[in-house]
């Protein structure tokens, strides 16, 4: 089985895109509907980038790929993100 980290590992990569700490944001999984802080996601680092999976159903929530002069971000597995102002 592949080892994973928690969603806090996404903080550095996502800070390039968002001005707030997104790991504290609550997100809804598009698969099971679970609403939880992004920091609770299971993040796998043994891919070409970071892959965040739902702790409830294991669906891919987000991927972050550092491509040098570009950051490729997919949030396709999320149906909502709740950010505090």
C-alpha angles and dihedrals in degrees: 000000000000118000118240136193128213125266093266087083087072093064097090097046095044093047086073089063107028127049093212130059100271094189088074091052119102116237133190119226112232090214108049101008094238111161113207142134113285087235088071093061119109107243122200118201101183094089127080086276140356118306117196117199131189112261088216105049105004094240115152106258101176144353127205121192122184104212098177105253091021136054113211111204127181122183092172094131094058123085093189143003120205113205125186117231 
